[in-house]
């Protein structure tokens, strides 16, 4: 997932600390017997269309959701983070929005709790994004895995989520065997409680080189080909998606893996520093600067160039509905059948018009 201004500067650190205190005061549900299933259908690998809503763009994300309440088969609530003692908690923004029951916001639409390996400390010192050492600690032993799994299930049940989604990125190669065991154990424990499990995969060899545990739903990040780590270019191309599909097919997961495509784009200054933009921000910037725009072939991104008032050259690549149509056609040709949208917030109406055609 994208690192929106380093998680908006981790302004949530102190609030997470407060949540940690509250955590200890909440009665814990016993796990001796299975919790009664909710009336909502459980999310799973057959979801045709899903989307994330992020805590740092919550108002716009929820507004788009409410404007299109029947568009998606499930929704992914991004996210829960970790404190400096390796405990997970719902972000303060989502905690305020959801209260004690995710169904108060999303009704009968199944909702996943997306858990991210980011650390937010009370003072802000030691904050880490996508921390591989955190994952190593969480999955290093049967005892650490069991404790982590129990905590995730309690958190999901407390807010009546229908599933848990693991978005642990930059998992180190030596950690991968333990991480794979963790996924299998999480699936077994969560299934016994009536909870679905989803696992986000980065488009990297160590994520896709060997078979993964059967049972969970998998979601591939079909983007980040170009971004803040590179010079200008598209987030995804047909060739890139075909390569990921080939890797998934080789480990027997293509038919049950959802492809995530990313909205928005980047504005590169002098071909180096990149600033993230939503689609709406990119459209406004192009209009404001009177940039010259073309559509890239064969990936369908809008490419705009302008010079700012200090004389620096800019190159903007962003996705719109036509980009999604182009990439999804390529994805289907490669074998993907399910789509996830990263993310709601800052999109134009045309995207939802296209998603309506995808859904039906």
C-alpha positions as CSV (number, residue, x, y, z in Angstrom):
1,X,0.0,0.0,0.0
2,X,1.1,3.6,-0.4
3,X,2.8,5.5,2.4
4,X,0.7,8.6,2.3
5,X,3.2,11.3,3.6
6,X,4.7,8.7,5.9
7,X,1.3,7.9,7.2
8,X,0.5,11.6,7.5
9,X,3.5,12.0,9.8
10,X,2.1,9.4,12.2
11,X,-0.1,11.9,13.9
12,X,-2.0,9.0,15.3
13,X,0.8,8.0,17.7
14,X,-0.5,9.5,20.9
15,X,-4.0,8.4,20.2
16,X,-2.8,4.9,19.7
17,X,-1.2,5.1,23.1
18,X,-4.5,6.1,24.6
19,X,-6.2,3.2,22.8
20,X,-3.6,0.9,24.3
21,X,-4.7,2.0,27.8
22,X,-8.3,1.5,26.9
23,X,-7.5,-1.9,25.6
24,X,-6.6,-3.2,29.0
25,X,-9.9,-1.9,30.4
26,X,-12.2,-3.7,27.9
27,X,-13.5,-7.1,29.1
28,X,-12.2,-9.9,26.9
29,X,-14.6,-12.4,25.4
30,X,-13.8,-16.1,26.3
31,X,-12.7,-18.3,23.4
32,X,-14.0,-21.6,24.7
33,X,-16.8,-21.8,22.1
34,X,-17.4,-20.4,18.7
35,X,-19.0,-17.0,18.5
36,X,-22.4,-16.9,16.8
37,X,-21.9,-16.0,13.1
38,X,-23.2,-12.6,12.0
39,X,-26.1,-12.4,9.6
40,X,-23.9,-11.0,6.9
41,X,-22.4,-13.3,4.3
42,X,-18.7,-13.9,5.0
43,X,-16.3,-12.3,2.6
44,X,-14.1,-14.8,0.6
45,X,-12.2,-15.5,-2.6
46,X,-15.4,-15.2,-4.6
47,X,-15.8,-11.5,-4.0
48,X,-15.8,-9.9,-7.4
49,X,-15.3,-6.3,-6.3
50,X,-13.9,-4.9,-3.1
51,X,-12.2,-1.7,-2.0
52,X,-10.1,-0.2,0.9
53,X,-10.9,2.9,2.9
54,X,-7.9,4.4,4.6
55,X,-7.9,6.1,8.0
56,X,-5.9,9.1,6.7
57,X,-8.6,9.9,4.1
58,X,-11.6,8.6,6.0
59,X,-14.1,11.4,5.3
60,X,-13.7,11.2,1.5
61,X,-13.5,7.5,1.5
62,X,-16.7,7.1,3.5
63,X,-18.4,9.7,1.3
64,X,-17.6,7.7,-1.8
65,X,-18.7,4.5,-0.2
66,X,-22.1,6.1,0.9
67,X,-22.6,7.4,-2.6
68,X,-22.2,3.9,-4.0
69,X,-23.5,1.6,-1.2
70,X,-24.3,-1.4,-3.5
71,X,-21.2,-1.2,-5.7
72,X,-18.9,-3.5,-3.6
73,X,-19.2,-7.1,-2.4
74,X,-17.0,-6.4,0.6
75,X,-15.0,-3.5,2.2
76,X,-11.5,-3.4,3.7
77,X,-11.0,-1.2,6.7
78,X,-7.4,0.2,6.6
79,X,-6.1,-0.2,9.2
80,X,-4.9,-1.5,12.6
81,X,-1.4,-0.6,13.6
82,X,1.0,-1.6,16.4
83,X,2.4,0.1,19.5
84,X,5.9,-0.2,20.8
85,X,5.0,-3.4,22.6
86,X,3.9,-5.2,19.5
87,X,0.2,-4.9,20.3
88,X,-2.3,-4.2,17.5
89,X,-5.1,-1.6,17.9
90,X,-7.6,0.0,15.5
91,X,-6.5,3.4,14.4
92,X,-8.2,6.3,16.3
93,X,-10.0,7.6,13.2
94,X,-11.6,4.3,12.6
95,X,-12.3,3.7,16.3
96,X,-14.2,6.9,16.4
97,X,-16.1,6.2,13.1
98,X,-17.0,2.6,13.9
99,X,-17.6,2.6,17.7
100,X,-18.1,-0.9,18.8
101,X,-19.7,-2.3,15.6
102,X,-18.4,-2.0,12.0
103,X,-22.0,-2.9,10.9
104,X,-23.2,0.5,12.2
105,X,-21.3,2.0,9.2
106,X,-21.4,-0.7,6.5
107,X,-24.6,-2.6,7.3
108,X,-24.6,-6.1,6.0
109,X,-21.6,-5.6,3.7
110,X,-18.8,-7.9,5.0
111,X,-15.9,-5.9,6.3
112,X,-12.3,-7.0,6.7
113,X,-10.0,-5.5,9.3
114,X,-6.7,-4.7,7.5
115,X,-3.7,-5.0,9.9
116,X,-0.5,-3.4,8.8
117,X,3.0,-3.9,10.1
118,X,3.5,-0.2,11.0
119,X,4.6,0.9,14.5
120,X,3.3,4.1,16.2
121,X,4.9,5.0,19.5
122,X,3.5,7.4,22.2
123,X,6.3,9.9,21.6
124,X,6.6,9.4,17.8
125,X,10.2,8.2,18.3
126,X,10.7,4.7,16.9
127,X,7.8,5.0,14.5
128,X,8.4,2.5,11.6
129,X,6.5,1.8,8.4
130,X,6.3,-1.8,7.0
131,X,8.7,-3.0,9.7
132,X,10.1,-6.5,8.9
133,X,11.5,-6.9,12.4
134,X,8.0,-6.5,13.8
135,X,6.8,-9.4,11.6
136,X,9.8,-11.5,12.6
137,X,9.0,-11.1,16.3
138,X,5.3,-11.8,15.9
139,X,5.8,-15.1,14.0
140,X,9.1,-16.3,15.5
141,X,7.7,-19.0,17.7
142,X,4.6,-21.1,18.3
143,X,4.0,-19.0,21.4
144,X,4.4,-15.6,19.7
145,X,2.2,-16.7,16.8
146,X,-0.6,-18.0,19.2
147,X,-0.6,-14.7,21.2
148,X,-0.7,-12.6,18.1
149,X,-3.5,-14.6,16.5
150,X,-5.5,-14.5,19.7
151,X,-5.1,-10.7,19.8
152,X,-6.1,-10.3,16.2
153,X,-9.2,-12.4,16.6
154,X,-10.2,-10.5,19.8
155,X,-9.8,-7.2,18.0
156,X,-11.9,-8.3,15.0
157,X,-14.6,-9.8,17.2
158,X,-14.8,-6.7,19.4
159,X,-15.8,-4.6,16.4
160,X,-17.8,-7.4,14.7
161,X,-15.6,-7.6,11.6
162,X,-16.4,-10.4,9.2
163,X,-12.7,-11.1,8.5
164,X,-9.1,-10.3,9.1
165,X,-6.7,-9.1,6.4
166,X,-2.9,-9.3,6.9
167,X,-1.0,-6.6,5.1
168,X,2.5,-7.3,6.3
169,X,5.0,-5.9,3.8
170,X,8.7,-6.3,3.4
171,X,8.7,-9.6,5.1
172,X,12.3,-10.8,5.1
173,X,13.3,-14.0,3.3
174,X,14.5,-15.7,6.5
175,X,11.1,-14.9,8.2
176,X,9.1,-16.3,5.3
177,X,8.7,-19.9,6.5
178,X,7.5,-18.8,9.9
179,X,5.2,-16.2,8.3
180,X,3.7,-19.0,6.1
181,X,3.0,-21.1,9.2
182,X,1.4,-18.0,10.9
183,X,-1.0,-17.6,7.9
184,X,-2.0,-21.3,8.1
185,X,-2.5,-21.1,11.9
186,X,-4.4,-17.8,11.7
187,X,-6.7,-19.3,9.1
188,X,-7.5,-22.3,11.2
189,X,-8.1,-20.3,14.4
190,X,-10.1,-17.6,12.6
191,X,-12.2,-20.1,10.7
192,X,-13.2,-21.8,13.9
193,X,-14.5,-18.4,15.1
194,X,-16.4,-17.7,11.9
195,X,-14.0,-15.1,10.6
196,X,-12.6,-15.0,7.1
197,X,-8.9,-14.4,6.4
198,X,-7.3,-12.4,3.6
199,X,-3.6,-11.9,2.9
200,X,-2.1,-9.1,0.8
201,X,0.8,-10.1,-1.4
202,X,3.5,-7.8,-2.7
203,X,4.5,-8.4,-6.3
204,X,7.9,-9.7,-5.2
205,X,9.6,-13.1,-5.7
206,X,9.6,-14.1,-2.1
207,X,5.9,-13.6,-1.9
208,X,5.1,-15.6,-5.0
209,X,7.9,-18.1,-5.4
210,X,6.5,-21.0,-3.4
211,X,3.0,-22.4,-2.6
212,X,1.1,-20.6,0.2
213,X,-1.3,-22.0,2.7
214,X,-4.6,-23.0,1.2
215,X,-7.8,-21.5,2.6
216,X,-7.2,-17.7,3.0
217,X,-8.2,-15.3,0.3
218,X,-5.2,-13.6,-1.3
219,X,-4.9,-10.1,-2.8
220,X,-2.0,-9.1,-5.1
221,X,-0.8,-5.5,-5.1
222,X,-0.9,-5.0,-8.9
223,X,1.0,-1.7,-8.8
224,X,4.1,0.0,-7.5
225,X,6.0,-0.7,-10.7
226,X,6.8,3.0,-10.7
227,X,6.3,5.4,-7.8
228,X,8.1,7.3,-5.0
229,X,11.0,4.8,-5.3
230,X,11.7,5.6,-9.0
231,X,11.4,8.1,-11.8
232,X,8.3,8.8,-13.8
233,X,6.2,5.9,-15.1
234,X,3.0,3.9,-14.8
235,X,2.0,2.1,-11.6
236,X,1.2,-1.0,-13.6
237,X,1.4,-2.2,-17.2
238,X,-0.2,-5.2,-19.1
239,X,3.2,-6.9,-19.1
240,X,3.7,-6.4,-15.4
241,X,0.3,-7.9,-14.6
242,X,0.9,-10.8,-17.0
243,X,4.1,-11.5,-15.1
244,X,2.4,-11.5,-11.8
245,X,-0.4,-13.8,-13.1
246,X,2.3,-16.2,-14.4
247,X,3.9,-16.4,-10.9
248,X,0.5,-16.9,-9.2
249,X,-0.4,-19.6,-11.7
250,X,2.8,-21.5,-11.0
251,X,2.0,-21.8,-7.3
252,X,-1.7,-22.6,-7.9
253,X,-3.2,-19.3,-6.6
254,X,-4.2,-17.4,-9.7
255,X,-7.9,-18.5,-9.7
256,X,-8.3,-17.5,-6.0
257,X,-6.3,-14.3,-5.9
258,X,-7.9,-10.8,-6.2
259,X,-6.0,-8.2,-8.2
260,X,-5.6,-4.8,-6.6
261,X,-5.3,-1.8,-8.9
262,X,-4.4,1.6,-7.6
263,X,-6.2,4.9,-8.2
264,X,-4.4,8.2,-8.4
265,X,-0.8,8.8,-9.3
266,X,2.4,10.8,-8.8
267,X,3.8,14.2,-9.7
268,X,7.6,14.0,-10.3
269,X,9.7,17.1,-10.0
270,X,12.7,17.1,-12.4
271,X,12.2,13.3,-12.8
272,X,13.2,12.6,-9.2
273,X,11.1,13.6,-6.1
274,X,7.6,12.3,-6.4
275,X,4.4,13.6,-4.7
276,X,1.4,11.3,-4.4
277,X,-1.9,12.6,-5.9
278,X,-5.4,11.3,-5.9
279,X,-7.2,11.3,-9.2
280,X,-9.1,14.4,-8.3
281,X,-5.9,16.2,-7.2
282,X,-4.2,15.3,-10.4
283,X,-7.1,16.6,-12.5
284,X,-7.1,19.8,-10.6
285,X,-3.3,20.2,-10.9
286,X,-3.4,19.6,-14.7
287,X,-6.1,22.2,-15.0
288,X,-4.4,24.7,-12.8
289,X,-1.0,24.4,-14.5
290,X,-2.5,24.1,-18.0
291,X,-0.3,21.0,-18.5
292,X,-0.1,19.2,-21.8
293,X,-1.6,15.7,-21.5
294,X,-1.4,12.5,-23.5
295,X,-2.5,8.9,-22.7
296,X,0.3,6.4,-22.4
297,X,0.2,3.2,-24.5
298,X,-0.3,0.3,-23.7
299,X,-1.1,1.0,-20.0
300,X,-3.6,3.8,-20.4
301,X,-2.3,6.3,-17.8
302,X,-2.8,10.0,-18.3
303,X,0.7,11.7,-18.6
304,X,0.9,15.4,-18.1
305,X,3.9,17.8,-18.2
306,X,4.2,21.3,-17.0
307,X,6.8,23.8,-15.6
308,X,6.3,25.4,-12.2
309,X,6.8,29.0,-11.2
310,X,10.4,28.2,-10.1
311,X,11.3,26.8,-13.5
312,X,11.3,23.1,-12.5
313,X,9.8,20.6,-14.9
314,X,7.1,18.2,-13.7
315,X,5.7,14.9,-15.1
316,X,2.4,13.6,-13.7
317,X,1.2,10.1,-14.3
318,X,-2.3,9.3,-13.0
319,X,-5.0,6.7,-13.4
320,X,-8.6,7.3,-14.4
321,X,-11.5,5.2,-15.4
322,X,-10.0,4.6,-18.9
323,X,-6.8,3.4,-17.2
324,X,-8.7,0.9,-15.1
325,X,-10.5,-0.3,-18.1
326,X,-7.3,-0.9,-20.0
327,X,-5.5,-2.6,-17.1
328,X,-8.4,-4.7,-16.2
329,X,-8.8,-6.0,-19.8
330,X,-5.1,-7.0,-19.7
331,X,-5.6,-8.6,-16.2
332,X,-8.6,-10.6,-17.4
333,X,-6.6,-11.8,-20.4
334,X,-3.9,-12.9,-17.9
335,X,-6.4,-14.9,-15.8
336,X,-7.5,-12.6,-13.0
337,X,-11.3,-12.6,-12.3
338,X,-11.6,-10.4,-9.1
339,X,-10.8,-6.8,-8.6
340,X,-9.8,-4.7,-5.5
341,X,-9.6,-0.9,-5.6
342,X,-6.8,0.8,-3.7
343,X,-8.4,3.1,-2.6
344,X,-11.6,5.1,-2.0
345,X,-11.2,8.9,-1.6
346,X,-10.4,11.5,-4.2
347,X,-11.8,9.6,-7.2
348,X,-14.0,11.0,-9.9
349,X,-17.5,9.8,-10.8
350,X,-16.3,8.2,-14.0
351,X,-14.4,5.5,-12.0
352,X,-17.6,4.4,-10.3
353,X,-19.5,4.4,-13.6
354,X,-16.8,2.0,-14.9
355,X,-17.0,-0.1,-11.7
356,X,-20.7,-0.5,-12.2
357,X,-20.0,-2.1,-15.6
358,X,-17.4,-4.4,-14.0
359,X,-19.8,-5.5,-11.3
360,X,-22.5,-6.5,-13.8
